[in-house]
Amino acid sequence: MTSRETEMIAALAEAKSQGLARLGQLEAGLFRFAMGVRAFLDAFPEDLPAPSRISPHFSDTAPSCFLHLVCQNRTAVELWAARLDAPVKTEPHNPGNVHLNTTGLLDGLRVSVSCIDVADPADGGVA
């Protein structure tokens, strides 16, 4: 075997080792996130409006991981915002509608709650 072939085999072994190490980090991060989501769902706050959809979002960077709850209306988002101790953000969404969103931490899990509702003049939209 030539020295060039030996170098290529060593480089491949190093690349595989780094790839497997990174995969292990991703698996551990996904496991921790999934366990947080499971714990949240097991102890779901029954005094808050139930969402119509629950979507976990995982990324390999922790701040990008969150649980997205889609609610039916503005009141539901406002109640969740109070629990998350976070403001409600509004953005125009199609004529006459507004997208409402709030994001905060609940038991260490980043939770984002949103809905599309009829615009209110207070949102800068047309009722």
CNS distance restraints for C-alpha pairs under 8 A (distance, minus, plus):
assign (resid   1 and name CA) (resid   5 and name CA) 6.26 0.50 0.50
assign (resid   1 and name CA) (resid   6 and name CA) 6.79 0.50 0.50
assign (resid   2 and name CA) (resid   6 and name CA) 6.31 0.50 0.50
assign (resid   3 and name CA) (resid   7 and name CA) 6.13 0.50 0.50
assign (resid   4 and name CA) (resid   8 and name CA) 6.24 0.50 0.50
assign (resid   5 and name CA) (resid   9 and name CA) 6.17 0.50 0.50
assign (resid   6 and name CA) (resid  10 and name CA) 6.17 0.50 0.50
assign (resid   7 and name CA) (resid  11 and name CA) 6.04 0.50 0.50
assign (resid   8 and name CA) (resid  12 and name CA) 6.11 0.50 0.50
assign (resid   9 and name CA) (resid  13 and name CA) 6.16 0.50 0.50
assign (resid  10 and name CA) (resid  14 and name CA) 6.19 0.50 0.50
assign (resid  11 and name CA) (resid  15 and name CA) 6.14 0.50 0.50
assign (resid  12 and name CA) (resid  16 and name CA) 6.11 0.50 0.50
assign (resid  13 and name CA) (resid  17 and name CA) 6.14 0.50 0.50
assign (resid  14 and name CA) (resid  18 and name CA) 6.18 0.50 0.50
assign (resid  15 and name CA) (resid  19 and name CA) 6.04 0.50 0.50
assign (resid  16 and name CA) (resid  20 and name CA) 6.06 0.50 0.50
assign (resid  17 and name CA) (resid  21 and name CA) 6.15 0.50 0.50
assign (resid  18 and name CA) (resid  22 and name CA) 6.19 0.50 0.50
assign (resid  19 and name CA) (resid  23 and name CA) 6.12 0.50 0.50
assign (resid  20 and name CA) (resid  24 and name CA) 6.14 0.50 0.50
assign (resid  21 and name CA) (resid  25 and name CA) 6.44 0.50 0.50
assign (resid  22 and name CA) (resid  26 and name CA) 6.31 0.50 0.50
assign (resid  23 and name CA) (resid  27 and name CA) 6.11 0.50 0.50
assign (resid  24 and name CA) (resid  28 and name CA) 6.14 0.50 0.50
assign (resid  25 and name CA) (resid  29 and name CA) 6.13 0.50 0.50
assign (resid  26 and name CA) (resid  30 and name CA) 6.04 0.50 0.50
assign (resid  26 and name CA) (resid  60 and name CA) 6.18 0.50 0.50
assign (resid  27 and name CA) (resid  31 and name CA) 6.05 0.50 0.50
assign (resid  28 and name CA) (resid  32 and name CA) 6.22 0.50 0.50
assign (resid  29 and name CA) (resid  33 and name CA) 6.16 0.50 0.50
assign (resid  29 and name CA) (resid  60 and name CA) 7.16 0.50 0.50
assign (resid  29 and name CA) (resid  62 and name CA) 7.94 0.50 0.50
assign (resid  30 and name CA) (resid  34 and name CA) 5.95 0.50 0.50
assign (resid  30 and name CA) (resid  58 and name CA) 6.97 0.50 0.50
assign (resid  30 and name CA) (resid  60 and name CA) 7.98 0.50 0.50
assign (resid  31 and name CA) (resid  35 and name CA) 6.10 0.50 0.50
assign (resid  32 and name CA) (resid  36 and name CA) 6.26 0.50 0.50
assign (resid  33 and name CA) (resid  37 and name CA) 6.25 0.50 0.50
assign (resid  33 and name CA) (resid  58 and name CA) 7.50 0.50 0.50
assign (resid  33 and name CA) (resid  65 and name CA) 7.50 0.50 0.50
assign (resid  34 and name CA) (resid  38 and name CA) 6.06 0.50 0.50
assign (resid  35 and name CA) (resid  39 and name CA) 6.08 0.50 0.50
assign (resid  36 and name CA) (resid  40 and name CA) 6.14 0.50 0.50
assign (resid  36 and name CA) (resid 108 and name CA) 7.83 0.50 0.50
assign (resid  36 and name CA) (resid 109 and name CA) 6.36 0.50 0.50
assign (resid  37 and name CA) (resid  41 and name CA) 6.15 0.50 0.50
assign (resid  37 and name CA) (resid  56 and name CA) 7.41 0.50 0.50
assign (resid  37 and name CA) (resid  67 and name CA) 7.15 0.50 0.50
assign (resid  37 and name CA) (resid 109 and name CA) 7.30 0.50 0.50
assign (resid  38 and name CA) (resid  42 and name CA) 6.03 0.50 0.50
assign (resid  39 and name CA) (resid  43 and name CA) 6.23 0.50 0.50
assign (resid  40 and name CA) (resid  44 and name CA) 5.67 0.50 0.50
assign (resid  40 and name CA) (resid 107 and name CA) 7.65 0.50 0.50
assign (resid  40 and name CA) (resid 109 and name CA) 7.80 0.50 0.50
assign (resid  46 and name CA) (resid  50 and name CA) 7.72 0.50 0.50
assign (resid  48 and name CA) (resid  76 and name CA) 7.56 0.50 0.50
assign (resid  48 and name CA) (resid  79 and name CA) 6.79 0.50 0.50
assign (resid  48 and name CA) (resid  80 and name CA) 6.72 0.50 0.50
assign (resid  49 and name CA) (resid  71 and name CA) 7.63 0.50 0.50
assign (resid  49 and name CA) (resid  76 and name CA) 5.63 0.50 0.50
assign (resid  49 and name CA) (resid  79 and name CA) 7.66 0.50 0.50
assign (resid  49 and name CA) (resid  80 and name CA) 7.81 0.50 0.50
assign (resid  50 and name CA) (resid  71 and name CA) 7.13 0.50 0.50
assign (resid  51 and name CA) (resid  69 and name CA) 5.71 0.50 0.50
assign (resid  51 and name CA) (resid  70 and name CA) 5.33 0.50 0.50
assign (resid  51 and name CA) (resid  71 and name CA) 4.47 0.50 0.50
assign (resid  51 and name CA) (resid  72 and name CA) 7.02 0.50 0.50
assign (resid  52 and name CA) (resid  69 and name CA) 7.54 0.50 0.50
assign (resid  52 and name CA) (resid  70 and name CA) 5.74 0.50 0.50
assign (resid  52 and name CA) (resid  71 and name CA) 5.59 0.50 0.50
assign (resid  52 and name CA) (resid  72 and name CA) 6.75 0.50 0.50
assign (resid  53 and name CA) (resid  69 and name CA) 5.86 0.50 0.50
assign (resid  53 and name CA) (resid  70 and name CA) 5.14 0.50 0.50
assign (resid  53 and name CA) (resid  71 and name CA) 7.28 0.50 0.50
assign (resid  54 and name CA) (resid  67 and name CA) 7.08 0.50 0.50
assign (resid  54 and name CA) (resid  68 and name CA) 5.78 0.50 0.50
assign (resid  54 and name CA) (resid  69 and name CA) 4.75 0.50 0.50
assign (resid  54 and name CA) (resid  70 and name CA) 6.54 0.50 0.50
assign (resid  55 and name CA) (resid  67 and name CA) 5.85 0.50 0.50
assign (resid  55 and name CA) (resid  68 and name CA) 5.04 0.50 0.50
assign (resid  55 and name CA) (resid  69 and name CA) 6.52 0.50 0.50
assign (resid  56 and name CA) (resid  65 and name CA) 7.75 0.50 0.50
assign (resid  56 and name CA) (resid  66 and name CA) 6.12 0.50 0.50
assign (resid  56 and name CA) (resid  67 and name CA) 4.41 0.50 0.50
assign (resid  56 and name CA) (resid  68 and name CA) 6.06 0.50 0.50
assign (resid  57 and name CA) (resid  64 and name CA) 7.71 0.50 0.50
assign (resid  57 and name CA) (resid  65 and name CA) 5.44 0.50 0.50
assign (resid  57 and name CA) (resid  66 and name CA) 5.30 0.50 0.50
assign (resid  57 and name CA) (resid  67 and name CA) 5.98 0.50 0.50
assign (resid  57 and name CA) (resid  68 and name CA) 7.22 0.50 0.50
assign (resid  58 and name CA) (resid  64 and name CA) 6.84 0.50 0.50
assign (resid  58 and name CA) (resid  65 and name CA) 4.56 0.50 0.50
assign (resid  58 and name CA) (resid  66 and name CA) 6.73 0.50 0.50
assign (resid  59 and name CA) (resid  64 and name CA) 5.60 0.50 0.50
assign (resid  59 and name CA) (resid  65 and name CA) 5.48 0.50 0.50
assign (resid  60 and name CA) (resid  64 and name CA) 7.66 0.50 0.50
assign (resid  60 and name CA) (resid  65 and name CA) 7.91 0.50 0.50
assign (resid  61 and name CA) (resid  65 and name CA) 7.07 0.50 0.50
assign (resid  65 and name CA) (resid 110 and name CA) 7.03 0.50 0.50
assign (resid  66 and name CA) (resid 109 and name CA) 6.93 0.50 0.50
assign (resid  66 and name CA) (resid 110 and name CA) 4.79 0.50 0.50
assign (resid  66 and name CA) (resid 111 and name CA) 5.49 0.50 0.50
assign (resid  66 and name CA) (resid 112 and name CA) 6.78 0.50 0.50
assign (resid  67 and name CA) (resid 109 and name CA) 7.56 0.50 0.50
assign (resid  67 and name CA) (resid 110 and name CA) 6.34 0.50 0.50
assign (resid  67 and name CA) (resid 111 and name CA) 4.83 0.50 0.50
assign (resid  67 and name CA) (resid 112 and name CA) 6.09 0.50 0.50
assign (resid  68 and name CA) (resid 111 and name CA) 6.00 0.50 0.50
assign (resid  68 and name CA) (resid 112 and name CA) 4.76 0.50 0.50
assign (resid  68 and name CA) (resid 113 and name CA) 5.83 0.50 0.50
assign (resid  68 and name CA) (resid 114 and name CA) 7.73 0.50 0.50
assign (resid  69 and name CA) (resid 111 and name CA) 7.43 0.50 0.50
assign (resid  69 and name CA) (resid 112 and name CA) 6.13 0.50 0.50
assign (resid  69 and name CA) (resid 113 and name CA) 4.69 0.50 0.50
assign (resid  69 and name CA) (resid 114 and name CA) 6.47 0.50 0.50
assign (resid  70 and name CA) (resid 113 and name CA) 5.83 0.50 0.50
assign (resid  70 and name CA) (resid 114 and name CA) 5.13 0.50 0.50
assign (resid  70 and name CA) (resid 115 and name CA) 5.70 0.50 0.50
assign (resid  71 and name CA) (resid  76 and name CA) 6.24 0.50 0.50
assign (resid  71 and name CA) (resid  77 and name CA) 6.70 0.50 0.50
assign (resid  71 and name CA) (resid 113 and name CA) 6.95 0.50 0.50
assign (resid  71 and name CA) (resid 114 and name CA) 6.00 0.50 0.50
assign (resid  71 and name CA) (resid 115 and name CA) 5.26 0.50 0.50
assign (resid  72 and name CA) (resid  76 and name CA) 6.87 0.50 0.50
assign (resid  72 and name CA) (resid 115 and name CA) 6.07 0.50 0.50
assign (resid  72 and name CA) (resid 116 and name CA) 7.67 0.50 0.50
assign (resid  72 and name CA) (resid 117 and name CA) 7.98 0.50 0.50
assign (resid  73 and name CA) (resid  77 and name CA) 6.71 0.50 0.50
assign (resid  73 and name CA) (resid 115 and name CA) 5.85 0.50 0.50
assign (resid  73 and name CA) (resid 116 and name CA) 6.88 0.50 0.50
assign (resid  73 and name CA) (resid 117 and name CA) 5.81 0.50 0.50
assign (resid  74 and name CA) (resid  78 and name CA) 6.15 0.50 0.50
assign (resid  74 and name CA) (resid 100 and name CA) 6.88 0.50 0.50
assign (resid  74 and name CA) (resid 115 and name CA) 6.79 0.50 0.50
assign (resid  74 and name CA) (resid 116 and name CA) 7.80 0.50 0.50
assign (resid  74 and name CA) (resid 117 and name CA) 6.31 0.50 0.50
assign (resid  75 and name CA) (resid  79 and name CA) 6.19 0.50 0.50
assign (resid  76 and name CA) (resid  80 and name CA) 6.29 0.50 0.50
assign (resid  77 and name CA) (resid  81 and name CA) 6.03 0.50 0.50
assign (resid  77 and name CA) (resid  88 and name CA) 7.45 0.50 0.50
assign (resid  77 and name CA) (resid 100 and name CA) 7.11 0.50 0.50
assign (resid  77 and name CA) (resid 101 and name CA) 6.91 0.50 0.50
assign (resid  77 and name CA) (resid 102 and name CA) 7.00 0.50 0.50
assign (resid  77 and name CA) (resid 113 and name CA) 6.14 0.50 0.50
assign (resid  77 and name CA) (resid 114 and name CA) 6.09 0.50 0.50
assign (resid  77 and name CA) (resid 115 and name CA) 7.03 0.50 0.50
assign (resid  78 and name CA) (resid  82 and name CA) 6.30 0.50 0.50
assign (resid  78 and name CA) (resid  88 and name CA) 6.70 0.50 0.50
assign (resid  79 and name CA) (resid  83 and name CA) 6.58 0.50 0.50
assign (resid  80 and name CA) (resid  84 and name CA) 6.11 0.50 0.50
assign (resid  80 and name CA) (resid 102 and name CA) 7.71 0.50 0.50
assign (resid  80 and name CA) (resid 113 and name CA) 7.06 0.50 0.50
assign (resid  81 and name CA) (resid  85 and name CA) 5.75 0.50 0.50
assign (resid  81 and name CA) (resid  86 and name CA) 5.16 0.50 0.50
assign (resid  81 and name CA) (resid  87 and name CA) 6.16 0.50 0.50
assign (resid  81 and name CA) (resid  88 and name CA) 6.35 0.50 0.50
assign (resid  81 and name CA) (resid 102 and name CA) 5.75 0.50 0.50
assign (resid  81 and name CA) (resid 103 and name CA) 7.41 0.50 0.50
assign (resid  81 and name CA) (resid 104 and name CA) 7.88 0.50 0.50
assign (resid  81 and name CA) (resid 113 and name CA) 7.93 0.50 0.50
assign (resid  82 and name CA) (resid  86 and name CA) 6.56 0.50 0.50
assign (resid  82 and name CA) (resid  87 and name CA) 7.99 0.50 0.50
assign (resid  84 and name CA) (resid 103 and name CA) 7.15 0.50 0.50
assign (resid  84 and name CA) (resid 104 and name CA) 5.12 0.50 0.50
assign (resid  84 and name CA) (resid 105 and name CA) 6.18 0.50 0.50
assign (resid  84 and name CA) (resid 106 and name CA) 6.36 0.50 0.50
assign (resid  85 and name CA) (resid 104 and name CA) 7.06 0.50 0.50
assign (resid  86 and name CA) (resid 102 and name CA) 6.29 0.50 0.50
assign (resid  86 and name CA) (resid 103 and name CA) 6.42 0.50 0.50
assign (resid  86 and name CA) (resid 104 and name CA) 5.99 0.50 0.50
assign (resid  87 and name CA) (resid 102 and name CA) 6.05 0.50 0.50
assign (resid  87 and name CA) (resid 103 and name CA) 7.89 0.50 0.50
assign (resid  88 and name CA) (resid 100 and name CA) 6.41 0.50 0.50
assign (resid  88 and name CA) (resid 101 and name CA) 5.55 0.50 0.50
assign (resid  88 and name CA) (resid 102 and name CA) 4.82 0.50 0.50
assign (resid  89 and name CA) (resid 100 and name CA) 5.61 0.50 0.50
assign (resid  89 and name CA) (resid 101 and name CA) 5.22 0.50 0.50
assign (resid  89 and name CA) (resid 102 and name CA) 6.22 0.50 0.50
assign (resid  90 and name CA) (resid  98 and name CA) 6.36 0.50 0.50
assign (resid  90 and name CA) (resid  99 and name CA) 5.54 0.50 0.50
assign (resid  90 and name CA) (resid 100 and name CA) 4.60 0.50 0.50
assign (resid  90 and name CA) (resid 101 and name CA) 6.56 0.50 0.50
assign (resid  90 and name CA) (resid 123 and name CA) 6.80 0.50 0.50
assign (resid  91 and name CA) (resid  98 and name CA) 5.58 0.50 0.50
assign (resid  91 and name CA) (resid  99 and name CA) 5.18 0.50 0.50
assign (resid  91 and name CA) (resid 100 and name CA) 6.70 0.50 0.50
assign (resid  92 and name CA) (resid  96 and name CA) 7.95 0.50 0.50
assign (resid  92 and name CA) (resid  97 and name CA) 6.24 0.50 0.50
assign (resid  92 and name CA) (resid  98 and name CA) 4.49 0.50 0.50
assign (resid  92 and name CA) (resid  99 and name CA) 6.18 0.50 0.50
assign (resid  92 and name CA) (resid 119 and name CA) 7.72 0.50 0.50
assign (resid  92 and name CA) (resid 125 and name CA) 7.21 0.50 0.50
assign (resid  93 and name CA) (resid  97 and name CA) 5.10 0.50 0.50
assign (resid  93 and name CA) (resid  98 and name CA) 4.72 0.50 0.50
assign (resid  93 and name CA) (resid  99 and name CA) 5.72 0.50 0.50
assign (resid  93 and name CA) (resid 116 and name CA) 7.53 0.50 0.50
assign (resid  94 and name CA) (resid  98 and name CA) 7.46 0.50 0.50
assign (resid  96 and name CA) (resid 118 and name CA) 5.98 0.50 0.50
assign (resid  96 and name CA) (resid 119 and name CA) 5.32 0.50 0.50
assign (resid  96 and name CA) (resid 125 and name CA) 6.52 0.50 0.50
assign (resid  96 and name CA) (resid 126 and name CA) 5.66 0.50 0.50
assign (resid  96 and name CA) (resid 127 and name CA) 6.58 0.50 0.50
assign (resid  97 and name CA) (resid 116 and name CA) 6.66 0.50 0.50
assign (resid  97 and name CA) (resid 117 and name CA) 5.56 0.50 0.50
assign (resid  97 and name CA) (resid 118 and name CA) 4.40 0.50 0.50
assign (resid  97 and name CA) (resid 119 and name CA) 4.53 0.50 0.50
assign (resid  97 and name CA) (resid 125 and name CA) 7.57 0.50 0.50
assign (resid  98 and name CA) (resid 116 and name CA) 5.66 0.50 0.50
assign (resid  98 and name CA) (resid 117 and name CA) 5.46 0.50 0.50
assign (resid  98 and name CA) (resid 118 and name CA) 6.05 0.50 0.50
assign (resid  98 and name CA) (resid 119 and name CA) 5.02 0.50 0.50
assign (resid  98 and name CA) (resid 123 and name CA) 7.68 0.50 0.50
assign (resid  98 and name CA) (resid 125 and name CA) 7.66 0.50 0.50
assign (resid  99 and name CA) (resid 114 and name CA) 7.13 0.50 0.50
assign (resid  99 and name CA) (resid 115 and name CA) 5.87 0.50 0.50
assign (resid  99 and name CA) (resid 116 and name CA) 4.55 0.50 0.50
assign (resid  99 and name CA) (resid 117 and name CA) 6.53 0.50 0.50
assign (resid 100 and name CA) (resid 114 and name CA) 5.38 0.50 0.50
assign (resid 100 and name CA) (resid 115 and name CA) 5.47 0.50 0.50
assign (resid 100 and name CA) (resid 116 and name CA) 6.30 0.50 0.50
assign (resid 100 and name CA) (resid 117 and name CA) 7.52 0.50 0.50
assign (resid 101 and name CA) (resid 112 and name CA) 6.98 0.50 0.50
assign (resid 101 and name CA) (resid 113 and name CA) 5.62 0.50 0.50
assign (resid 101 and name CA) (resid 114 and name CA) 4.25 0.50 0.50
assign (resid 101 and name CA) (resid 115 and name CA) 6.79 0.50 0.50
assign (resid 102 and name CA) (resid 112 and name CA) 5.70 0.50 0.50
assign (resid 102 and name CA) (resid 113 and name CA) 5.38 0.50 0.50
assign (resid 102 and name CA) (resid 114 and name CA) 6.51 0.50 0.50
assign (resid 103 and name CA) (resid 110 and name CA) 7.10 0.50 0.50
assign (resid 103 and name CA) (resid 111 and name CA) 5.58 0.50 0.50
assign (resid 103 and name CA) (resid 112 and name CA) 4.23 0.50 0.50
assign (resid 103 and name CA) (resid 113 and name CA) 6.34 0.50 0.50
assign (resid 104 and name CA) (resid 110 and name CA) 5.66 0.50 0.50
assign (resid 104 and name CA) (resid 111 and name CA) 5.54 0.50 0.50
assign (resid 104 and name CA) (resid 112 and name CA) 6.66 0.50 0.50
assign (resid 105 and name CA) (resid 109 and name CA) 5.30 0.50 0.50
assign (resid 105 and name CA) (resid 110 and name CA) 4.53 0.50 0.50
assign (resid 105 and name CA) (resid 111 and name CA) 5.92 0.50 0.50
assign (resid 106 and name CA) (resid 110 and name CA) 6.50 0.50 0.50
assign (resid 106 and name CA) (resid 111 and name CA) 6.73 0.50 0.50
assign (resid 118 and name CA) (resid 127 and name CA) 6.70 0.50 0.50
assign (resid 119 and name CA) (resid 123 and name CA) 6.42 0.50 0.50
assign (resid 119 and name CA) (resid 124 and name CA) 7.81 0.50 0.50
assign (resid 119 and name CA) (resid 125 and name CA) 5.19 0.50 0.50
assign (resid 119 and name CA) (resid 126 and name CA) 5.79 0.50 0.50
assign (resid 119 and name CA) (resid 127 and name CA) 5.20 0.50 0.50
assign (resid 120 and name CA) (resid 124 and name CA) 7.02 0.50 0.50
assign (resid 120 and name CA) (resid 125 and name CA) 5.70 0.50 0.50
assign (resid 120 and name CA) (resid 126 and name CA) 6.10 0.50 0.50
assign (resid 120 and name CA) (resid 127 and name CA) 4.76 0.50 0.50
assign (resid 121 and name CA) (resid 125 and name CA) 5.01 0.50 0.50
assign (resid 121 and name CA) (resid 126 and name CA) 5.46 0.50 0.50
assign (resid 121 and name CA) (resid 127 and name CA) 5.70 0.50 0.50
